[in-house]
């Protein structure tokens, strides 16, 4: 890749190794004050910067592959209109009980 083919942003290394990331880069990475960053070398020896998303331990279950698969399935049902709306929780529970009772009678 030629330097003329990419956008370049200049910054300066300060005391104690501090660098101010240009606003365009912060915006591209969706960075905010206090975010964690990862730096690593790729196979070409170039430095890559990524935003590290730290997940609190009590929310880790949401990001498991199984849960994310279930989230995608649920969203597909919503997008396809395969949902039911109820006036309240009691009405939803009644509908589920009717469905379970009908299934039990058919087996």
DSSP file (Angstrom, degrees, kcal/mol; ACC not computed):
  #  RESIDUE AA STRUCTURE BP1 BP2  ACC     N-H-->O    O-->H-N    N-H-->O    O-->H-N    TCO  KAPPA ALPHA  PHI   PSI    X-CA   Y-CA   Z-CA
    1    1 A X              0   0    0      0, 0.0     2,-0.3     0, 0.0     5,-0.0   0.000 360.0 360.0 360.0 136.5    0.0    0.0    0.0
    2    2 A X    >   -     0   0    0      1,-0.1     3,-2.1     0, 0.0     4,-0.3  -0.684 360.0-126.6 -90.5 141.3    1.3    3.4   -0.9
    3    3 A X  G >  S+     0   0    0     -2,-0.3     3,-1.0     1,-0.3    -1,-0.1   0.789 111.9  61.0 -57.7 -27.0    1.2    6.3    1.6
    4    4 A X  G 3  S+     0   0    0      1,-0.2    -1,-0.3     3,-0.0     4,-0.1   0.676  96.5  61.4 -73.3 -16.1   -0.7    8.3   -1.0
    5    5 A X  G <  S+     0   0    0     -3,-2.1     2,-0.3     2,-0.1    -1,-0.2   0.500 103.2  54.8 -88.0  -4.7   -3.5    5.7   -1.0
    6    6 A X  S <  S-     0   0    0     -3,-1.0     2,-0.4    -4,-0.3     0, 0.0  -0.857  87.6-103.4-127.9 160.8   -4.4    6.2    2.7
    7    7 A X        -     0   0    0     -2,-0.3     2,-0.4     2,-0.0    -2,-0.1  -0.685  37.6-153.3 -80.0 135.4   -5.4    9.0    5.0
    8    8 A X        -     0   0    0     -2,-0.4     2,-0.4    -4,-0.1    -5,-0.0  -0.905  11.7-171.3-113.6 140.5   -2.5   10.1    7.3
    9    9 A X        -     0   0    0     -2,-0.4     2,-0.3    13,-0.0    13,-0.1  -0.998  12.7-148.5-131.4 128.3   -2.8   11.7   10.7
   10   10 A X        +     0   0    0     -2,-0.4     2,-0.3    11,-0.1    -2,-0.0  -0.739  23.1 159.7-101.2 143.1    0.1   13.2   12.5
   11   11 A X        -     0   0    0     -2,-0.3     2,-0.4    11,-0.1    10,-0.1  -0.901  30.7-119.8-146.6 175.4    0.7   13.3   16.2
   12   12 A X        -     0   0    0     -2,-0.3     8,-0.5     8,-0.1     2,-0.4  -0.966  18.7-121.3-127.4 138.6    3.7   13.8   18.5
   13   13 A X  B     -A   19   0A   0     -2,-0.4     6,-0.2     6,-0.1     2,-0.1  -0.635  37.8-165.3 -74.7 127.9    5.2   11.5   21.2
   14   14 A X    >   -     0   0    0      4,-3.5     3,-1.3    -2,-0.4     4,-0.3  -0.427  34.2 -53.3-107.4-178.5    5.2   13.4   24.5
   15   15 A X  G >  S+     0   0    0      1,-0.3     3,-1.4     2,-0.2    -1,-0.2  -0.185 123.8  19.5 -54.4 147.3    6.9   12.9   27.8
   16   16 A X  G 3  S-     0   0    0      1,-0.3    -1,-0.3    -3,-0.1    -2,-0.0   0.715 132.2 -70.1  61.4  23.5    6.4    9.5   29.4
   17   17 A X  G <  S+     0   0    0     -3,-1.3    -1,-0.3     1,-0.2     2,-0.2   0.671  85.1 160.1  75.1  17.1    5.3    8.0   26.0
   18   18 A X    <   -     0   0    0     -3,-1.4    -4,-3.5    -4,-0.3     2,-0.4  -0.527  16.1-176.2 -79.4 139.6    2.1    9.9   25.8
   19   19 A X  B     -A   13   0A   0     -2,-0.2     2,-0.6    -6,-0.2    -6,-0.1  -0.997  20.9-140.2-132.9 135.9    0.4   10.3   22.5
   20   20 A X        -     0   0    0     -8,-0.5     2,-0.3    -2,-0.4    -8,-0.1  -0.879  23.9-135.7 -94.2 119.9   -2.8   12.2   21.6
   21   21 A X        -     0   0    0     -2,-0.6     5,-0.1     1,-0.1   -11,-0.1  -0.583  27.6-107.5 -74.3 133.1   -4.8   10.3   19.1
   22   22 A X    >>  -     0   0    0     -2,-0.3     4,-2.3     1,-0.1     3,-0.7  -0.260  26.7-115.7 -57.9 147.1   -6.2   12.5   16.3
   23   23 A X  H 3> S+     0   0    0      1,-0.3     4,-2.6     2,-0.2     5,-0.2   0.844 114.4  57.8 -54.2 -38.3   -9.9   13.2   16.6
   24   24 A X  H 3> S+     0   0    0      1,-0.2     4,-2.4     2,-0.2    -1,-0.3   0.887 108.3  46.4 -62.2 -38.4  -10.5   11.4   13.3
   25   25 A X  H <> S+     0   0    0     -3,-0.7     4,-2.3     2,-0.2    -2,-0.2   0.918 110.9  51.6 -70.0 -43.3   -9.0    8.2   14.7
   26   26 A X  H  X>S+     0   0    0     -4,-2.3     5,-2.9     1,-0.2     4,-0.7   0.911 112.7  47.1 -58.4 -41.3  -10.9    8.5   17.9
   27   27 A X  H ><5S+     0   0    0     -4,-2.6     3,-0.8     3,-0.2    -2,-0.2   0.927 110.1  51.5 -66.6 -45.1  -14.1    8.8   15.9
   28   28 A X  H 3<5S+     0   0    0     -4,-2.4    -2,-0.2     1,-0.3    -1,-0.2   0.871 116.3  41.0 -59.5 -38.0  -13.3    5.9   13.6
   29   29 A X  H 3<5S-     0   0    0     -4,-2.3    -1,-0.3    -5,-0.1    -2,-0.2   0.516 109.3-123.2 -87.9  -5.8  -12.6    3.6   16.6
   30   30 A X  T <<5 +     0   0    0     -3,-0.8    -3,-0.2    -4,-0.7     2,-0.2   0.884  50.8 173.0  66.4  38.2  -15.6    5.0   18.6
   31   31 A X      < -     0   0    0     -5,-2.9     2,-0.3    -6,-0.2    -1,-0.2  -0.530  16.4-178.9 -87.7 146.0  -13.3    6.0   21.5
   32   32 A X    >   -     0   0    0     -2,-0.2     3,-2.3    -5,-0.0    -5,-0.0  -0.922  45.0 -72.8-133.0 161.6  -14.2    7.9   24.5
   33   33 A X  T 3  S+     0   0    0     -2,-0.3     3,-0.1     1,-0.3    -1,-0.0  -0.284 120.6  25.2 -54.7 133.6  -12.2    9.1   27.5
   34   34 A X  T 3  S+     0   0    0      1,-0.3    -1,-0.3    -3,-0.0     2,-0.0   0.274  87.3 137.8  94.1 -10.1  -11.3    6.2   29.8
   35   35 A X    <   -     0   0    0     -3,-2.3     2,-0.3     1,-0.1    -1,-0.3  -0.355  52.9-122.5 -67.3 149.9  -11.6    3.5   27.0
   36   36 A X  E     -B   52   0B   0     16,-0.7    16,-2.8    -3,-0.1     2,-0.4  -0.728  24.7-156.9 -92.7 143.4   -8.9    0.8   27.0
   37   37 A X  E     -B   51   0B   0     -2,-0.3     2,-0.4    14,-0.2    14,-0.2  -0.921   5.8-148.1-120.7 146.4   -6.8    0.3   23.9
   38   38 A X  E     -B   50   0B   0     12,-3.2    12,-2.4    -2,-0.4     2,-0.4  -0.938  10.8-166.4-110.6 136.4   -4.8   -2.7   22.6
   39   39 A X  E     +B   49   0B   0     -2,-0.4     2,-0.3    10,-0.2    10,-0.2  -0.982  19.1 154.9-119.0 132.6   -1.6   -2.3   20.7
   40   40 A X  E     -B   48   0B   0      8,-2.0     8,-3.3    -2,-0.4     2,-0.5  -0.984  41.0-112.0-150.9 162.6   -0.1   -5.3   18.8
   41   41 A X  E     -B   47   0B   0     -2,-0.3     6,-0.2     6,-0.2     2,-0.0  -0.825  31.0-145.6 -96.0 131.7    2.2   -6.0   15.8
   42   42 A X    >   -     0   0    0      4,-2.6     3,-2.1    -2,-0.5    -1,-0.0  -0.204  40.1 -83.2 -84.3-175.8    0.6   -7.6   12.8
   43   43 A X  T 3  S+     0   0    0      1,-0.3    -1,-0.1     2,-0.1    -2,-0.0   0.694 131.0  53.5 -64.3 -18.1    2.3  -10.1   10.5
   44   44 A X  T 3  S-     0   0    0      2,-0.1    -1,-0.3     0, 0.0     3,-0.1   0.422 119.6-108.3 -93.6   0.2    4.0   -7.3    8.6
   45   45 A X  S <  S+     0   0    0     -3,-2.1     2,-0.3     1,-0.3    -2,-0.1   0.621  73.6 140.4  82.2  13.2    5.4   -5.7   11.7
   46   46 A X        -     0   0    0      1,-0.0    -4,-2.6     0, 0.0     2,-0.4  -0.683  56.8-114.1 -90.4 145.0    3.0   -2.8   11.7
   47   47 A X  E     -B   41   0B   0     -2,-0.3     2,-0.4    -6,-0.2    -6,-0.2  -0.630  31.0-163.7 -79.1 129.7    1.4   -1.5   14.9
   48   48 A X  E     -B   40   0B   0     -8,-3.3    -8,-2.0    -2,-0.4     2,-0.5  -0.942   3.1-157.4-115.5 136.4   -2.3   -2.1   15.1
   49   49 A X  E     +B   39   0B   0     -2,-0.4     2,-0.3   -10,-0.2   -10,-0.2  -0.960  15.7 174.5-115.8 128.8   -4.5   -0.2   17.6
   50   50 A X  E     -B   38   0B   0    -12,-2.4   -12,-3.2    -2,-0.5     2,-0.4  -0.960  35.3-112.3-130.1 150.0   -7.9   -1.6   18.6
   51   51 A X  E     -B   37   0B   0     -2,-0.3     2,-0.6   -14,-0.2   -14,-0.2  -0.689  31.3-141.6 -76.7 129.3  -10.4   -0.6   21.2
   52   52 A X  E     -B   36   0B   0    -16,-2.8     2,-0.9    -2,-0.4   -16,-0.7  -0.846   7.8-152.9 -94.9 121.1  -10.6   -3.1   24.0
   53   53 A X        -     0   0    0     -2,-0.6     2,-0.5   -18,-0.1   -18,-0.0  -0.838   9.3-155.2 -97.4 106.8  -14.1   -3.7   25.2
   54   54 A X        -     0   0    0     -2,-0.9     2,-0.6   -18,-0.0    -2,-0.0  -0.701   5.8-152.6 -85.0 125.6  -13.9   -4.8   28.8
   55   55 A X        -     0   0    0     -2,-0.5     5,-0.1     2,-0.0    -2,-0.0  -0.874  18.0-121.9-102.4 123.1  -16.9   -6.9   29.8
   56   56 A X    >   -     0   0    0     -2,-0.6     3,-2.5     1,-0.1     4,-0.4  -0.374  25.6-119.7 -59.7 139.9  -17.9   -6.8   33.5
   57   57 A X  G >  S+     0   0    0      1,-0.3     3,-1.1     2,-0.2     4,-0.3   0.817 111.9  58.8 -53.3 -34.9  -17.9  -10.4   34.9
   58   58 A X  G 3  S+     0   0    0      1,-0.2    -1,-0.3     2,-0.1    -2,-0.1   0.556 110.5  43.5 -75.4  -4.3  -21.6  -10.2   35.8
   59   59 A X  G X> S+     0   0    0     -3,-2.5     3,-1.0     2,-0.1     4,-0.5   0.327  82.0 100.3-115.6   4.5  -22.5   -9.5   32.1
   60   60 A X  G X4 S+     0   0    0     -3,-1.1     3,-1.2    -4,-0.4     4,-0.2   0.825  71.4  67.1 -62.6 -32.6  -20.1  -12.1   30.5
   61   61 A X  G >4 S+     0   0    0     -4,-0.3     3,-1.5     1,-0.3     6,-0.3   0.850  93.1  60.9 -55.9 -35.4  -23.0  -14.6   29.9
   62   62 A X  G <4 S+     0   0    0     -3,-1.0    -1,-0.3     1,-0.3    -2,-0.2   0.806 103.7  49.7 -63.8 -28.9  -24.6  -12.2   27.4
   63   63 A X  G << S+     0   0    0     -3,-1.2    -1,-0.3    -4,-0.5    -2,-0.2   0.316  81.8 118.0 -97.1   8.1  -21.5  -12.4   25.2
   64   64 A X  S <> S-     0   0    0     -3,-1.5     4,-2.5    -4,-0.2     5,-0.2  -0.408  76.6-116.8 -69.3 154.0  -21.2  -16.2   25.1
   65   65 A X  H  > S+     0   0    0      1,-0.2     4,-2.4     2,-0.2     5,-0.2   0.902 114.8  53.0 -58.6 -41.6  -21.6  -17.7   21.6
   66   66 A X  H  > S+     0   0    0      1,-0.2     4,-2.2     2,-0.2    -1,-0.2   0.941 111.1  44.6 -60.0 -48.4  -24.7  -19.6   22.7
   67   67 A X  H  > S+     0   0    0     -6,-0.3     4,-2.4     1,-0.2    -1,-0.2   0.896 112.7  51.1 -66.5 -39.3  -26.4  -16.4   24.0
   68   68 A X  H  X S+     0   0    0     -4,-2.5     4,-2.3     2,-0.2    -1,-0.2   0.879 109.0  52.1 -65.1 -36.6  -25.4  -14.4   20.9
   69   69 A X  H  X S+     0   0    0     -4,-2.4     4,-2.4    -5,-0.2    -2,-0.2   0.929 110.4  48.1 -62.6 -44.7  -26.9  -17.2   18.7
   70   70 A X  H  X S+     0   0    0     -4,-2.2     4,-2.6     1,-0.2    -2,-0.2   0.880 109.6  53.1 -63.2 -38.1  -30.1  -17.0   20.7
   71   71 A X  H  X S+     0   0    0     -4,-2.4     4,-2.5     2,-0.2    -1,-0.2   0.919 109.6  48.4 -61.6 -43.7  -30.1  -13.2   20.3
   72   72 A X  H  X S+     0   0    0     -4,-2.3     4,-2.2     2,-0.2    -2,-0.2   0.907 111.9  49.3 -63.9 -41.6  -29.7  -13.5   16.5
   73   73 A X  H  X S+     0   0    0     -4,-2.4     4,-2.1     2,-0.2    -2,-0.2   0.921 111.6  48.8 -63.0 -44.0  -32.6  -16.1   16.4
   74   74 A X  H  X S+     0   0    0     -4,-2.6     4,-2.3     1,-0.2    -2,-0.2   0.911 111.1  49.9 -62.5 -42.6  -34.8  -13.9   18.4
   75   75 A X  H  X S+     0   0    0     -4,-2.5     4,-3.0     1,-0.2    -1,-0.2   0.880 108.2  53.5 -64.7 -37.0  -34.1  -10.9   16.2
   76   76 A X  H  X S+     0   0    0     -4,-2.2     4,-2.0     2,-0.2    -1,-0.2   0.903 109.0  49.4 -63.6 -40.4  -34.8  -13.0   13.1
   77   77 A X  H  <>S+     0   0    0     -4,-2.1     5,-2.6     2,-0.2     4,-0.5   0.919 112.5  47.5 -63.0 -43.5  -38.2  -13.9   14.6
   78   78 A X  H ><5S+     0   0    0     -4,-2.3     3,-1.3     1,-0.2    -2,-0.2   0.942 112.2  49.1 -62.3 -47.4  -38.9  -10.2   15.4
   79   79 A X  H 3<5S+     0   0    0     -4,-3.0    -1,-0.2     1,-0.3    -2,-0.2   0.845 112.4  48.6 -61.1 -34.9  -37.8   -9.1   11.9
   80   80 A X  T 3<5S-     0   0    0     -4,-2.0    -1,-0.3    -5,-0.2    -2,-0.2   0.462 115.9-114.2 -85.9  -1.8  -40.1  -11.8   10.3
   81   81 A X  T < 5 +     0   0    0     -3,-1.3     2,-1.5    -4,-0.5    -3,-0.2   0.665  69.7 141.5  79.3  15.6  -43.1  -10.8   12.4
   82   82 A X      < +     0   0    0     -5,-2.6     2,-0.3    -6,-0.2    -1,-0.1  -0.397  41.7 104.7 -87.9  59.6  -43.1  -14.1   14.4
   83   83 A X        -     0   0    0     -2,-1.5     2,-0.4    -5,-0.1    -5,-0.0  -0.924  56.8-146.1-135.4 158.7  -44.0  -12.4   17.6
   84   84 A X        -     0   0    0     -2,-0.3     2,-0.4     2,-0.0    -2,-0.0  -0.982  10.1-152.0-125.8 139.9  -47.1  -12.0   19.8
   85   85 A X        -     0   0    0     -2,-0.4     2,-0.3     7,-0.0     3,-0.0  -0.916  11.6-166.7-112.7 140.2  -48.0   -9.0   21.9
   86   86 A X        -     0   0    0     -2,-0.4     3,-0.1     1,-0.1     4,-0.0  -0.909  30.0-124.7-126.2 152.8  -50.0   -9.2   25.0
   87   87 A X  S    S-     0   0    0     -2,-0.3     2,-0.3     1,-0.1    -1,-0.1   0.827  89.8 -15.7 -65.0 -32.0  -51.7   -6.5   27.1
   88   88 A X  S  > S-     0   0    0      1,-0.1     4,-1.7    -3,-0.0     5,-0.1  -0.950  76.5 -86.8-161.1 177.0  -49.9   -7.6   30.2
   89   89 A X  H  > S+     0   0    0     -2,-0.3     4,-2.7     1,-0.2     5,-0.2   0.883 120.8  57.6 -63.1 -40.1  -47.9  -10.5   31.8
   90   90 A X  H  > S+     0   0    0      1,-0.2     4,-2.4     2,-0.2    -1,-0.2   0.913 106.5  48.8 -59.3 -42.8  -51.0  -12.3   33.0
   91   91 A X  H  > S+     0   0    0      2,-0.2     4,-2.1     1,-0.2    -1,-0.2   0.877 111.3  50.5 -64.0 -37.8  -52.3  -12.5   29.4
   92   92 A X  H  X S+     0   0    0     -4,-1.7     4,-2.2     2,-0.2    -2,-0.2   0.923 110.8  48.3 -66.2 -43.8  -49.0  -13.8   28.2
   93   93 A X  H  X S+     0   0    0     -4,-2.7     4,-2.6     2,-0.2    -2,-0.2   0.910 110.2  52.6 -63.7 -42.3  -48.9  -16.5   30.9
   94   94 A X  H  X S+     0   0    0     -4,-2.4     4,-2.5    -5,-0.2    -1,-0.2   0.917 109.5  49.0 -58.7 -44.4  -52.5  -17.5   30.1
   95   95 A X  H  X S+     0   0    0     -4,-2.1     4,-2.2     1,-0.2    -1,-0.2   0.903 111.7  48.8 -63.9 -41.5  -51.6  -17.9   26.4
   96   96 A X  H  X S+     0   0    0     -4,-2.2     4,-2.5     2,-0.2    -1,-0.2   0.899 111.3  49.8 -64.4 -40.1  -48.5  -20.0   27.2
   97   97 A X  H  X S+     0   0    0     -4,-2.6     4,-2.7     2,-0.2    -2,-0.2   0.906 110.1  50.5 -65.6 -41.3  -50.5  -22.2   29.5
   98   98 A X  H  X S+     0   0    0     -4,-2.5     4,-2.4     2,-0.2    -2,-0.2   0.915 111.9  48.1 -61.0 -42.5  -53.2  -22.7   26.8
   99   99 A X  H  X S+     0   0    0     -4,-2.2     4,-2.1     2,-0.2    -2,-0.2   0.914 112.8  47.5 -65.0 -43.1  -50.5  -23.7   24.3
  100  100 A X  H  X S+     0   0    0     -4,-2.5     4,-2.3     2,-0.2    -2,-0.2   0.910 112.7  49.2 -64.5 -42.2  -48.8  -26.1   26.8
  101  101 A X  H  X S+     0   0    0     -4,-2.7     4,-2.1     2,-0.2    -2,-0.2   0.898 110.8  50.0 -64.8 -40.5  -52.2  -27.7   27.7
  102  102 A X  H  X S+     0   0    0     -4,-2.4     4,-1.4     2,-0.2    -1,-0.2   0.895 111.4  49.0 -64.9 -39.6  -53.1  -28.1   24.0
  103  103 A X  H  X S+     0   0    0     -4,-2.1     4,-0.6     1,-0.2    -2,-0.2   0.905 110.0  51.5 -65.8 -41.1  -49.7  -29.7   23.4
  104  104 A X  H >< S+     0   0    0     -4,-2.3     3,-0.8     1,-0.2    -2,-0.2   0.886 108.4  51.3 -63.4 -38.9  -50.2  -32.1   26.3
  105  105 A X  H 3< S+     0   0    0     -4,-2.1    -1,-0.2     1,-0.2    -2,-0.2   0.818 108.3  52.8 -67.9 -30.3  -53.6  -33.2   25.0
  106  106 A X  H 3<        0   0    0     -4,-1.4    -1,-0.2     1,-0.2    -2,-0.2   0.552 360.0 360.0 -83.4  -7.8  -52.1  -33.9   21.6
  107  107 A X    <<        0   0    0     -3,-0.8    -1,-0.2    -4,-0.6    -2,-0.2   0.416 360.0 360.0-107.1 360.0  -49.4  -36.2   23.0
